[in-house]
Amino acid sequence: MCGIAGLLSTRPGDAGPELAAALDQALAHRGPDDAGHWHENGTTLVHRRLAIQDLSPAGHQPMASACGRYVLVFNGEIYNQRELRADLERQGHRFRSGGDTEVLLQLLIRYGSAALGRLRGMYAYCLWDRQERRALLARDPYGIKPLYIWQGPGGELLFASELRALLTTGRVPRRLDPRGLRAFLAQGSLPAERTLVEGVCALPPGGIGIWQEGRWHTQLHWQPSYAPEAPLPYPDLVAYTRQALEASVQAHLLADVPVGLFLSGGLDSAAVLALVSRPLTTITIGFAERAFDESEQAAALARHFGAEHHVLPLGAAEAWRFLPGFLAAIDQPSVDGFNSYCVASRAAELGLKVVLSGLGGDELFGGYPSFARVPSAWALHRRLDPLAPAGAAWLSRSHRAGAQRLAAALRRPASIDNTYRCLRGLFAPAEVERLLGHWALASAPEHGRVGHEPIIDPEDQQRYPDPSDRVAWLESSLYMGNQLLRDGDAMTMAFGLELRLPLVDAALFRALASQPAAQRLATGKRLLRDAVPELRSVLPDRPKQGFLFPFQPWFDTPGSETGEQFLLPNPSTPAGLDMGPWARRWGLMVLNDWLQRHLGLILPTAPPMSARS
């Protein structure tokens, strides 16, 4: 796990030590163990290393091939590197290092982009071909590892693991992208390829980018598919799922340093703990608010499986002290991430460099209420479609957040995508426009309302044969991909900590996705429970709780100074806009801080609640 950056230019004098120094400093927190720069004829490659495999200097990057033609900067982990290494050795290659970087380098030299189909891991990289003056950039299927891109007026390409690193170079204009702003307000996070900075985008998950002499184009090397194959009898499916889970968890343990686990007390992280073949250090957060606290259950799980367990007790006052560091660590804003920042701080205090998480289990096994609610609401919308305009008009009279989002859904065609956005959204389109008008940003062009672009291609529905499959990928791409994965990377890397996700794994997905949705996504994550039966005696079968902070009670407790502090400064909002849901207040606070910190844009702020009462 590392940080990478670089500049690809047709002008020989365009890249140099000053640019490398700016990028290096901006990414230093991602790789405290080593740093490397490489320059040649307009090309600069920068690497910051967090040493996880082969801790020796042999893993130094940028890494050049033995022939000297190719140079690689790579961020991530290749979990099947030992199998790939053995195959390359059978073909005659002799390795100089024991890590995965040289394995990836040699695979790319031999197979080009076709090598990506052989990788099990998370990755973002740039391979530079000195002879052809051609660069190959790519991201893993889920986009666990980030890669941001800016192309200048002369065709030059600037890339980095973090958006903030691009801004520090002085080359990227600090201009707000109104499409990104609208998308954030609609969903509480940025779309996969969008940012809040005009001209800066992200290489898409599962994407490949090729740059040569100022020309840049992208394509996908991986796309999800739930297309059915011969279904297994349920007992065989349970055994098959167990085998696939064990393989993924075992692969994600590959490291030359100790490995920990974020243990929430829920099913997903408990399943990872149960499947780990060696003792781990586990970390959880405890709350005084019983409705949110899972620390006792997490402690019981840790005892049962022999883990060394640690708890971070967190009340409102303690949590508030984490806020300045959290805001400074945000690379792209969202309404999430604070929980990851707090628990990562504890892991770093314990000296860990690698932590596992159960993130991804809800998306893979159907754990969210949306798996039932979205298809039901979609079916109702289809039946009531002739009455939808009247229903939307009636709902619009209410200022309640849910009513506004439902009215917006009824104004659009009945689809899984639109229904999902209604139930998972932050502000309805009409509310977004009111906010932009209130902030004097309403004149910004909409460019097709990026926040409502379809995620699932309507011409490719055979890849999503069941409505629940479509919900599964919306959860995986919109909520997990655009929010949880992005926040997880930024918040853990703020402490030089590598986050690994055994349940967010393309090989595991391929193993299970072709099985019927009725079994794979059965209520209560039945398939996962049956595949890990050793949890039955220690983990009660109860409704999903989630790794949530008690923000709503913290913010709404009368006279709570901490609630006031958490939400200051907060942008002012137009009269009549429902700001009761905590995510709306939190999202605007985070947005306001990010815009001021990185773009120098100050939104009009509201007075403290006490001053308005």
Residue pairs with C-beta under 8 A, 6 or more apart in sequence:
1 30
1 31
1 50
1 52
1 75
1 76
1 77
1 354
1 493
1 498
2 30
2 31
2 47
2 48
2 49
2 50
2 61
2 74
2 75
2 76
2 161
3 27
3 28
3 29
3 30
3 31
3 47
3 48
3 75
3 160
3 161
3 162
3 165
3 493
4 27
4 45
4 46
4 47
4 48
4 61
4 73
4 74
4 75
4 124
4 125
4 126
4 147
4 159
4 160
4 161
5 23
5 24
5 26
5 27
5 45
5 46
5 73
5 158
5 159
5 160
5 161
5 165
5 166
6 23
6 43
6 44
6 45
6 46
6 73
6 126
6 128
6 158
6 159
6 160
7 14
7 15
7 19
7 42
7 43
7 44
7 156
7 157
7 158
7 159
8 42
8 43
8 128
8 135
8 156
8 157
8 159
8 211
9 15
9 42
9 43
9 154
9 155
9 156
9 157
10 42
10 154
10 155
10 156
10 213
10 214
11 42
11 154
11 156
12 41
12 42
13 42
14 42
14 156
15 39
15 42
15 43
15 44
16 39
16 44
17 37
17 39
19 44
19 169
20 37
20 39
20 44
20 46
22 168
22 169
22 170
23 44
23 46
23 160
23 165
23 168
23 169
24 35
24 37
24 46
24 48
25 168
26 160
26 162
26 164
26 165
26 168
27 46
27 48
27 160
27 161
27 162
27 165
28 35
28 48
29 493
29 494
29 495
29 496
30 48
30 50
30 75
30 161
30 162
30 493
30 496
31 47
31 48
31 49
31 50
31 496
32 48
32 50
32 496
33 49
33 50
33 51
33 55
34 47
34 48
34 49
34 51
34 57
34 59
34 60
34 61
35 47
35 48
35 49
36 46
36 47
36 49
36 60
36 61
36 62
37 44
37 45
37 46
37 47
37 62
38 44
38 45
38 46
38 62
38 64
38 71
39 45
40 130
41 133
42 156
43 128
43 133
45 62
45 71
45 73
45 126
45 128
46 62
46 73
47 61
47 62
47 73
47 74
49 59
49 60
49 61
50 353
50 496
50 498
51 59
51 256
51 257
52 77
52 255
52 256
52 257
52 353
52 354
52 498
53 59
53 77
53 81
53 98
53 99
53 100
53 254
53 255
53 256
54 97
54 98
54 99
54 256
55 256
55 257
56 97
56 98
58 96
58 97
58 98
58 99
59 97
59 98
59 99
59 101
61 72
61 73
61 74
61 101
62 71
62 72
62 73
63 71
63 72
63 73
63 74
63 101
63 102
63 105
64 70
64 71
64 72
65 71
65 72
65 105
65 106
65 109
66 96
68 130
69 129
69 130
69 131
70 105
70 108
70 109
70 127
70 128
70 129
70 130
71 127
71 128
71 130
72 101
72 104
72 105
72 108
72 125
72 126
72 127
72 128
73 125
73 126
74 101
74 104
74 105
74 123
74 124
74 125
75 123
75 124
75 125
75 145
75 147
75 161
76 121
76 122
76 123
76 124
76 125
76 140
76 144
76 145
77 100
77 121
77 122
77 123
77 254
77 498
77 500
78 84
78 100
78 103
78 104
78 119
78 120
78 121
78 123
79 120
79 121
79 251
79 252
79 254
80 118
80 119
80 120
80 121
80 251
81 99
81 100
81 103
81 104
81 121
81 254
82 254
84 103
84 107
84 118
84 119
85 95
85 103
88 95
88 103
88 106
88 107
88 110
89 95
91 110
93 106
95 102
95 103
95 106
96 102
100 121
104 115
104 119
104 123
104 125
105 127
107 115
107 118
107 119
108 115
108 127
108 136
111 118
112 136
113 136
113 138
113 208
113 221
116 138
116 208
116 221
116 222
117 221
117 222
119 140
120 251
120 505
120 506
120 507
121 140
122 140
122 142
122 144
122 145
122 500
122 501
123 138
123 139
123 140
123 145
124 137
124 138
124 139
124 140
124 145
124 146
124 147
124 161
124 203
125 137
125 138
126 135
126 136
126 137
126 159
127 135
127 136
127 137
128 134
128 135
129 135
129 136
132 212
133 212
133 213
134 210
134 211
134 212
135 157
135 209
135 210
135 211
135 212
136 208
136 209
136 210
137 147
137 149
137 159
137 203
137 208
137 209
137 210
137 211
138 203
138 207
138 208
138 209
138 221
139 145
139 146
139 147
139 203
139 204
139 205
139 206
139 207
140 205
140 206
140 506
141 205
141 206
141 222
141 224
141 506
141 509
142 205
142 206
142 476
142 480
142 481
142 485
142 504
142 506
143 192
143 202
143 204
143 205
143 206
143 207
143 481
143 485
144 485
144 489
144 501
144 504
145 161
145 489
146 161
146 162
146 202
146 331
146 486
146 489
147 159
147 160
147 161
147 202
147 203
148 159
148 160
148 161
148 162
148 163
148 165
148 166
148 195
148 200
148 201
148 202
148 203
149 157
149 158
149 159
149 200
149 201
149 202
149 203
149 209
150 157
150 158
150 159
150 166
150 171
150 172
150 199
150 200
150 201
151 157
151 158
151 199
151 216
152 158
152 171
154 214
155 213
155 214
155 215
155 216
156 214
157 211
157 216
158 166
158 169
158 171
158 172
159 166
160 166
162 331
162 490
163 195
163 197
163 200
163 331
163 332
164 331
164 598
166 172
166 197
166 200
167 174
167 197
167 598
172 197
172 199
172 200
173 198
173 199
174 197
174 598
174 599
174 600
175 197
175 198
175 199
175 599
176 196
176 197
176 198
176 441
176 444
176 595
176 599
176 601
177 194
177 195
177 196
177 197
177 198
177 199
177 200
178 436
178 441
178 444
178 445
178 446
178 447
179 194
179 446
179 447
179 448
179 450
180 190
180 191
180 194
180 195
180 196
180 197
180 450
181 196
181 436
181 441
181 444
182 432
182 436
182 446
182 449
182 450
182 451
183 190
183 191
183 194
183 450
183 451
184 190
184 196
184 333
184 334
184 451
184 587
184 591
185 426
185 427
185 431
185 432
185 435
185 436
185 451
185 587
185 591
186 421
186 425
186 426
186 427
186 429
186 432
186 451
186 452
187 421
187 424
187 425
187 426
187 451
187 478
187 482
188 334
188 335
188 336
188 425
188 426
188 483
188 583
188 587
189 332
189 333
189 334
189 335
189 336
189 478
189 482
189 483
189 486
190 196
190 332
190 333
190 334
190 482
190 486
191 450
191 451
191 453
191 482
192 202
192 204
192 205
192 477
192 481
192 482
193 201
193 202
193 203
193 204
194 201
194 202
194 450
195 201
195 202
195 332
196 332
196 333
196 594
196 595
196 598
196 599
197 598
197 599
203 209
203 218
204 218
204 220
205 477
205 481
206 220
206 221
206 222
206 223
207 218
207 219
207 220
207 221
208 218
208 219
208 220
208 221
209 216
209 217
209 218
210 216
210 217
210 218
222 506
223 463
224 463
224 473
224 476
224 509
224 513
225 463
225 513
225 514
226 463
226 464
226 465
226 466
226 469
226 472
226 473
226 513
226 514
226 517
227 462
227 463
227 465
227 514
228 465
228 514
228 515
228 516
229 514
229 515
231 237
231 515
231 516
231 519
232 240
232 515
234 519
237 515
237 519
237 527
238 527
238 530
238 531
240 511
241 511
241 512
241 527
241 528
241 530
241 531
242 531
242 532
244 507
244 508
244 511
244 512
245 271
245 275
245 502
245 508
245 528
245 531
245 532
246 275
247 507
247 508
248 502
248 503
248 505
248 507
248 508
249 272
249 275
249 276
249 356
249 502
250 275
250 277
251 502
251 505
252 356
252 500
252 501
252 502
252 505
253 259
253 276
253 277
253 278
253 356
255 354
257 353
257 354
258 281
258 351
258 352
258 353
258 354
259 280
259 281
259 352
259 354
259 355
259 356
259 500
260 280
260 281
260 282
260 283
260 347
260 350
260 352
260 354
260 355
260 356
261 269
261 272
261 273
261 276
261 280
261 281
261 282
261 283
261 307
261 355
261 356
261 357
262 269
262 282
262 283
262 284
262 343
262 347
262 355
262 356
262 357
262 358
263 269
263 270
263 273
263 282
263 283
263 284
263 298
263 301
263 302
263 307
263 309
264 284
264 294
264 298
264 358
264 547
265 284
265 294
265 295
265 296
265 297
265 298
265 301
265 545
266 294
266 358
266 544
266 545
266 546
266 547
267 358
267 361
267 367
267 525
267 528
267 529
267 535
267 539
267 544
268 358
268 359
268 360
268 361
268 362
268 367
268 503
268 528
269 356
269 357
269 358
270 301
270 358
270 532
270 535
270 538
270 539
271 358
271 361
271 528
271 531
271 532
271 535
272 356
272 357
272 358
272 502
272 503
273 280
273 282
273 301
273 302
273 305
273 307
274 305
274 532
274 534
274 535
275 502
275 532
276 305
276 356
279 306
279 307
279 308
280 307
280 308
280 356
281 307
281 308
281 309
281 310
281 350
281 352
282 298
282 301
282 302
282 307
282 308
282 309
282 310
283 309
283 310
283 311
283 312
283 343
283 346
283 347
283 350
283 355
284 294
284 295
284 298
284 299
284 309
284 310
284 311
284 312
284 343
285 295
285 311
285 312
285 313
285 314
285 339
285 342
285 343
285 346
286 293
286 295
286 311
286 312
286 313
286 314
287 293
287 295
287 314
287 315
287 549
287 550
288 315
289 550
289 553
291 550
292 545
292 548
292 549
292 550
294 545
294 547
295 311
295 313
297 539
298 309
298 311
299 309
299 311
300 538
301 307
301 538
301 539
302 308
302 309
303 309
304 537
304 538
310 346
310 350
312 342
312 343
312 345
312 346
314 342
314 549
316 550
316 554
316 560
316 562
316 563
316 566
317 562
319 338
319 342
319 549
319 554
319 562
319 566
320 562
320 565
320 566
322 338
322 341
322 342
322 345
323 338
323 565
323 566
325 341
325 345
325 494
326 337
326 338
326 341
326 342
326 491
327 590
327 593
327 594
327 597
328 597
329 341
329 490
329 491
329 494
330 337
330 490
330 590
330 593
330 594
331 486
331 490
332 486
332 490
333 587
333 590
333 591
333 594
334 482
334 483
334 486
334 487
334 587
334 590
335 426
335 483
335 583
335 586
335 587
335 590
336 483
336 484
336 487
337 483
337 487
337 488
337 490
337 491
338 549
339 547
339 548
339 549
340 487
340 488
340 491
340 492
341 491
341 494
344 355
344 491
344 492
344 494
344 495
344 497
344 499
345 495
347 355
347 492
347 495
347 497
348 495
348 496
348 497
352 497
353 496
353 497
353 498
354 497
354 498
354 500
355 492
355 497
355 498
355 499
355 500
356 500
356 501
356 502
357 488
357 499
357 500
357 501
358 503
359 480
359 484
359 485
359 488
359 501
359 503
359 504
360 476
360 480
360 501
360 502
360 503
360 504
360 505
361 367
361 503
361 525
361 528
362 368
362 475
362 525
362 544
363 472
363 475
363 476
363 479
363 480
363 504
364 472
364 503
364 508
364 509
364 512
364 520
364 528
365 520
365 521
365 525
365 527
365 528
366 468
366 472
366 517
366 520
366 521
366 522
366 523
366 525
367 525
367 544
368 475
368 544
369 544
370 420
370 423
370 424
370 471
370 475
371 468
371 471
371 472
371 521
372 523
373 423
374 416
374 419
374 420
374 423
374 467
374 471
374 474
375 416
375 467
375 468
375 471
377 409
377 419
377 422
377 423
378 414
378 415
378 416
378 419
378 467
381 388
381 409
381 410
381 414
381 419
382 414
384 391
385 414
388 410
388 411
388 414
389 410
389 411
391 407
391 410
392 407
392 408
392 410
392 411
393 407
395 403
395 404
395 406
395 407
395 410
396 403
396 404
396 407
396 430
398 404
399 576
399 577
399 578
400 578
401 427
401 428
401 578
401 580
401 581
401 584
404 427
404 428
404 430
404 431
404 578
405 422
405 423
405 425
405 427
405 428
406 422
407 428
407 430
408 422
408 425
408 428
408 429
408 430
409 418
409 419
409 421
409 422
412 418
412 452
415 454
416 456
416 467
416 470
416 471
416 474
417 454
417 455
417 456
417 470
417 474
418 452
420 471
420 474
420 478
421 452
421 478
424 474
424 478
424 479
426 583
426 584
426 587
427 435
427 584
429 449
429 451
429 452
431 577
432 451
433 442
434 574
434 577
435 573
435 574
435 577
436 442
436 444
437 574
438 572
438 573
438 574
438 604
439 571
439 603
439 604
455 473
455 474
455 477
455 478
456 464
456 470
456 473
456 474
464 470
464 473
465 517
466 516
466 517
466 518
468 517
468 521
469 513
469 517
469 521
472 517
472 521
480 504
485 501
485 504
488 499
488 501
489 499
492 498
492 499
502 508
512 520
513 520
519 527
520 527
524 541
529 535
529 536
529 541
551 566
551 582
551 583
551 586
552 581
552 582
554 560
554 562
554 563
554 566
555 563
555 566
555 567
555 582
555 585
556 563
556 582
557 563
563 609
564 608
564 609
564 610
566 586
566 589
567 585
567 586
567 589
567 609
568 589
568 605
568 608
569 589
569 592
569 593
569 605
570 585
570 588
570 589
570 592
570 605
570 606
571 588
571 589
571 591
571 592
571 603
571 604
571 605
571 606
572 603
572 604
572 605
572 606
573 579
573 588
573 606
578 584
579 585
591 603
592 603
592 605
595 601
595 602
595 603
596 602
596 603
606 612
